[in-house]
Amino acid sequence: MDLETCQDCKRKTEVVMDHQTGDIICSACGLILENHCIDDTAEWRTFTDDNNSNKDPNRVGATHNPFLDGSNLTTFILKSDKGGASDKLNGSKFTLKSNSDINLTTNFQTIATMAERLGLVHLIKHRACQIYKQVVETKCCRGRKVDSVLAACVHIACKEEKLSRTFKEIAEATNSVSPKEILKSKKMIDMNLGIKVVSDQPEAQQVRRLCSSLCMDKKAVKAVQEAHQKSQLMDIRRTPQTILAAIIYAVSQHTDDKKTIGEVARMTRVSEGTIKKCLKDLYDDISKLIPTWIVSNPHGISKN
């Protein structure tokens, strides 16, 4: 049940909806907060004659989509094999849906597929669709691959909601574009739509997510977070994702549950060779990065 403010109770209470009358009722005092509410979801009915058939009982269609020019309230006329009045419509259009709405619907479905693969919530998917709708209206990404633009919209939506997803992760969800193409499309969208996000990546959340994927305990996660914060103050000529992968591996070597480079590479999506090179670069500074309270030997790893 949802929570709404009741005028009589003077507080937020649980409310129930009477679908027969369309009333929203306070469960505490019984006051009708709203009446004659319209349910805009799809209508589902099962008729006696259709009980034994496999026909779709959806009689009305999908819910209202505010991003479509026609509000997706279109009419579809099916051809009949038995003849009749529908035969007179041969040669005419069997749908009133515009080409722009068809393209938008297809691309919105692509965004939904990417969001599902990345495990994103509905709010981020909705925001990504909203950004893409603005891109289409301003025509600011002409010449770019459609999939790279869609992926860039998903990345921007993740940033706005402070959810950690890297370009490489989103690129893997598309299976058709590279992280560089997504980055170029993102910069073009940011420049033309004036989108500004203060934090490029919620680093703390990303650290927790990767450590959780590797089943590291709280003590190890805290050590990785401290080491990662220190690394941001140092001049390390490696990408943030590579540095984080190297730190996770180095810290894990001082715990009871040691991780292999292969395990860290799979979770962080950084190659084993790149992690080894980064560890070699960090060897002289690793004692400054890893907290002393977690290890007796600050290096813990071989330079080779």
C-alpha positions as CSV (number, residue, x, y, z in Angstrom):
1,M,0.0,0.0,0.0
2,D,1.1,3.6,-0.7
3,L,1.5,6.4,1.8
4,E,-0.4,9.7,1.4
5,T,-1.2,12.6,3.8
6,C,-4.7,12.3,5.3
7,Q,-6.5,15.5,6.1
8,D,-8.2,14.1,9.1
9,C,-5.3,12.1,10.6
10,K,-2.9,15.0,9.9
11,R,-0.1,12.6,8.9
12,K,0.9,10.2,6.2
13,T,-1.1,7.0,6.4
14,E,-1.4,3.9,4.3
15,V,-4.1,4.2,1.6
16,V,-6.0,1.6,-0.4
17,M,-7.7,2.0,-3.8
18,D,-11.2,0.7,-4.5
19,H,-10.8,-0.3,-8.2
20,Q,-14.6,-0.7,-8.5
21,T,-15.5,2.9,-7.6
22,G,-12.1,4.6,-8.2
23,D,-11.8,5.9,-4.7
24,I,-8.5,6.2,-2.7
25,I,-9.4,5.6,1.0
26,C,-7.3,6.2,4.2
27,S,-6.9,2.9,6.0
28,A,-6.7,4.6,9.4
29,C,-9.9,6.7,9.5
30,G,-11.7,5.7,6.3
31,L,-11.7,9.1,4.7
32,I,-12.0,9.2,0.9
33,L,-9.0,11.2,-0.2
34,E,-9.7,11.1,-3.9
35,N,-12.6,9.8,-6.0
36,H,-13.2,8.8,-9.6
37,C,-9.5,8.0,-10.2
38,I,-8.8,6.8,-13.7
39,D,-6.6,3.7,-14.1
40,D,-4.4,4.3,-17.2
41,T,-2.9,0.8,-17.2
42,A,-3.8,-1.8,-19.8
43,E,-7.2,-3.3,-19.6
44,W,-7.2,-7.1,-19.2
45,R,-10.4,-9.1,-19.7
46,T,-11.1,-12.7,-20.3
47,F,-14.2,-13.6,-22.4
48,T,-15.9,-16.9,-22.2
49,D,-15.4,-17.6,-25.9
50,D,-11.7,-17.0,-25.7
51,N,-10.9,-19.1,-22.6
52,N,-9.6,-22.0,-24.7
53,S,-7.6,-19.8,-27.1
54,N,-4.1,-18.4,-27.0
55,K,-5.2,-14.9,-28.0
56,D,-3.7,-11.9,-26.1
57,P,-6.5,-10.6,-23.8
58,N,-5.1,-7.1,-23.9
59,R,-8.0,-5.1,-25.3
60,V,-6.7,-1.5,-25.0
61,G,-2.9,-1.6,-25.5
62,A,0.1,-0.3,-23.7
63,T,0.0,2.5,-21.1
64,H,0.3,6.1,-22.0
65,N,3.9,7.0,-23.2
66,P,4.6,10.8,-22.8
67,F,7.7,10.6,-25.0
68,L,5.7,9.7,-28.2
69,D,4.3,12.5,-30.4
70,G,1.1,10.5,-30.8
71,S,1.0,9.5,-27.2
72,N,0.9,5.9,-28.5
73,L,-2.9,6.0,-28.5
74,T,-3.1,4.7,-32.1
75,T,-5.5,2.5,-34.0
76,F,-4.5,-0.8,-35.6
77,I,-6.7,-2.6,-38.1
78,L,-6.0,-6.2,-38.7
79,K,-6.5,-7.9,-42.1
80,S,-9.1,-10.7,-42.2
81,D,-8.6,-13.9,-44.1
82,K,-12.4,-14.4,-44.3
83,G,-13.0,-11.2,-46.3
84,G,-15.6,-8.7,-45.2
85,A,-15.4,-5.0,-44.6
86,S,-11.7,-5.1,-43.8
87,D,-10.9,-6.0,-47.4
88,K,-12.0,-2.6,-48.4
89,L,-9.0,-1.2,-46.5
90,N,-6.5,-3.0,-48.7
91,G,-3.9,-0.5,-50.0
92,S,-4.5,1.9,-47.2
93,K,-2.4,2.3,-44.0
94,F,-3.3,-0.2,-41.3
95,T,-2.0,2.0,-38.5
96,L,-2.0,5.7,-37.7
97,K,1.3,5.5,-36.0
98,S,4.0,7.9,-37.5
99,N,7.4,6.8,-38.5
100,S,9.0,9.0,-35.9
101,D,7.0,7.2,-33.2
102,I,7.9,3.8,-34.5
103,N,11.6,4.7,-34.4
104,L,11.3,6.1,-30.9
105,T,9.5,3.0,-29.7
106,T,12.2,0.8,-31.1
107,N,15.0,2.8,-29.5
108,F,13.2,3.1,-26.2
109,Q,13.0,-0.7,-26.2
110,T,16.7,-0.9,-26.9
111,I,17.3,1.4,-23.8
112,A,15.0,-0.9,-21.8
113,T,17.1,-3.9,-22.8
114,M,20.4,-2.2,-21.9
115,A,18.9,-1.2,-18.5
116,E,17.8,-4.8,-17.8
117,R,21.2,-6.1,-18.7
118,L,22.9,-3.6,-16.4
119,G,20.4,-4.1,-13.6
120,L,19.1,-0.5,-13.6
121,V,15.9,0.7,-12.0
122,H,12.9,2.1,-13.8
123,L,13.8,5.7,-12.8
124,I,17.1,5.5,-14.7
125,K,15.5,3.9,-17.8
126,H,12.8,6.7,-17.8
127,R,15.5,9.4,-17.5
128,A,17.5,7.9,-20.4
129,C,14.4,7.8,-22.6
130,Q,13.8,11.5,-21.7
131,I,17.4,12.5,-22.6
132,Y,17.1,10.6,-25.9
133,K,13.9,12.3,-26.7
134,Q,15.7,15.7,-26.3
135,V,18.5,14.5,-28.5
136,V,16.0,13.6,-31.3
137,E,14.3,16.9,-31.0
138,T,17.5,19.0,-31.1
139,K,19.1,16.7,-33.8
140,C,22.4,17.2,-32.1
141,C,23.8,13.7,-32.7
142,R,23.4,13.4,-36.5
143,G,26.0,11.1,-38.0
144,R,26.6,9.2,-34.8
145,K,25.7,5.5,-34.3
146,V,22.2,5.2,-32.8
147,D,23.4,2.5,-30.3
148,S,26.3,4.8,-29.1
149,V,23.8,7.6,-28.6
150,L,21.4,5.4,-26.7
151,A,24.3,4.0,-24.5
152,A,25.4,7.6,-23.8
153,C,21.9,8.5,-22.7
154,V,22.0,5.6,-20.3
155,H,25.4,6.6,-19.0
156,I,24.3,10.2,-18.3
157,A,21.1,9.0,-16.6
158,C,23.3,6.7,-14.3
159,K,25.6,9.7,-13.5
160,E,22.6,11.9,-12.6
161,E,21.2,9.3,-10.2
162,K,24.7,8.7,-8.8
163,L,24.8,5.1,-9.9
164,S,28.2,3.7,-10.8
165,R,28.4,2.2,-14.3
166,T,31.5,2.5,-16.5
167,F,31.7,3.1,-20.2
168,K,33.1,-0.5,-20.6
169,E,30.1,-2.0,-18.7
170,I,27.6,-0.1,-20.8
171,A,29.5,-1.0,-24.0
172,E,29.2,-4.7,-23.1
173,A,25.5,-4.3,-22.6
174,T,25.1,-3.0,-26.2
175,N,27.4,-5.6,-28.0
176,S,27.8,-3.2,-30.9
177,V,29.7,-0.1,-29.9
178,S,33.0,0.6,-28.1
179,P,33.5,2.7,-25.0
180,K,35.2,5.4,-27.1
181,E,32.2,5.8,-29.3
182,I,29.9,6.1,-26.3
183,L,32.3,8.7,-24.8
184,K,32.2,10.8,-28.0
185,S,28.4,10.7,-28.1
186,K,28.2,11.6,-24.4
187,K,30.4,14.7,-24.9
188,M,28.3,15.7,-27.9
189,I,25.1,15.4,-25.9
190,D,26.5,17.2,-22.9
191,M,27.7,20.1,-25.1
192,N,24.4,20.5,-27.0
193,L,21.9,19.9,-24.2
194,G,24.0,21.7,-21.5
195,I,23.9,18.7,-19.2
196,K,26.3,19.1,-16.3
197,V,26.9,16.5,-13.6
198,V,29.2,17.4,-10.7
199,S,30.5,13.9,-10.0
200,D,31.7,12.0,-13.0
201,Q,31.6,8.6,-11.1
202,P,30.4,8.0,-7.6
203,E,33.8,6.4,-6.7
204,A,32.8,5.2,-3.2
205,Q,29.8,3.3,-4.6
206,Q,31.9,1.8,-7.4
207,V,34.5,0.5,-4.8
208,R,31.8,-1.1,-2.7
209,R,30.1,-2.7,-5.7
210,L,33.3,-4.3,-7.1
211,C,34.5,-5.4,-3.6
212,S,31.0,-6.9,-3.0
213,S,31.2,-8.8,-6.3
214,L,34.5,-10.3,-5.1
215,C,32.9,-11.3,-1.8
216,M,35.5,-9.2,0.2
217,D,34.8,-8.6,3.9
218,K,34.1,-5.2,5.5
219,K,37.6,-4.8,6.8
220,A,39.1,-5.3,3.3
221,V,36.5,-3.0,1.7
222,K,37.4,-0.2,4.2
223,A,41.1,-0.7,3.4
224,V,40.4,-0.5,-0.4
225,Q,38.4,2.7,0.1
226,E,41.2,4.3,2.1
227,A,43.8,3.3,-0.4
228,H,41.7,4.5,-3.3
229,Q,41.2,7.9,-1.7
230,K,45.0,8.3,-1.1
231,S,45.6,7.3,-4.8
232,Q,43.6,10.2,-6.0
233,L,46.1,12.6,-4.4
234,M,49.0,11.0,-6.2
235,D,50.2,11.4,-9.8
236,I,49.7,7.9,-11.2
237,R,49.7,7.7,-15.0
238,R,47.0,5.0,-15.2
239,T,43.2,5.1,-15.7
240,P,41.1,5.2,-12.5
241,Q,39.6,1.8,-13.2
242,T,43.1,0.2,-13.6
243,I,44.3,1.8,-10.4
244,L,41.3,0.6,-8.5
245,A,41.8,-2.9,-9.8
246,A,45.5,-2.9,-8.7
247,I,44.5,-1.6,-5.2
248,I,41.8,-4.3,-4.8
249,Y,44.3,-7.0,-5.7
250,A,47.1,-5.6,-3.5
251,V,44.7,-5.3,-0.5
252,S,43.3,-8.8,-1.0
253,Q,46.8,-10.3,-0.6
254,H,46.8,-9.2,3.0
255,T,43.5,-10.9,3.9
256,D,42.7,-14.5,4.6
257,D,40.6,-14.7,1.3
258,K,43.3,-13.8,-1.3
259,K,42.0,-13.0,-4.8
260,T,43.9,-14.0,-8.0
261,I,44.6,-11.4,-10.7
262,G,42.2,-13.3,-12.9
263,E,39.3,-12.9,-10.5
264,V,40.0,-9.2,-10.1
265,A,40.4,-8.8,-13.9
266,R,37.0,-10.4,-14.6
267,M,35.1,-8.3,-12.0
268,T,36.8,-4.9,-12.8
269,R,37.0,-5.6,-16.6
270,V,40.7,-4.7,-16.7
271,S,43.1,-7.1,-18.4
272,E,45.5,-9.1,-16.2
273,G,48.5,-7.6,-18.0
274,T,47.4,-4.1,-17.4
275,I,46.9,-4.8,-13.7
276,K,50.4,-6.3,-13.4
277,K,51.9,-3.2,-15.1
278,C,50.0,-0.9,-12.7
279,L,51.2,-3.0,-9.7
280,K,54.8,-2.6,-11.0
281,D,54.3,1.2,-11.3
282,L,52.8,1.4,-7.8
283,Y,55.4,-0.9,-6.1
284,D,57.4,2.0,-4.6
285,D,54.3,3.8,-3.4
286,I,52.2,0.8,-2.3
287,S,53.3,1.2,1.3
288,K,51.8,4.7,1.3
289,L,48.5,3.5,-0.1
290,I,47.6,0.4,1.8
291,P,46.6,1.2,5.4
292,T,49.1,0.0,8.0
293,W,46.4,-1.4,10.2
294,I,45.5,-4.2,7.8
295,V,49.1,-5.5,7.1
296,S,52.3,-6.1,8.8
297,N,54.3,-6.1,5.5
298,P,53.1,-3.0,3.6
299,H,54.3,-4.4,0.2
300,G,52.8,-7.8,0.3
301,I,53.4,-8.3,-3.4
302,S,56.3,-9.0,-5.6
303,K,57.7,-6.3,-7.9
304,N,57.9,-8.9,-10.7
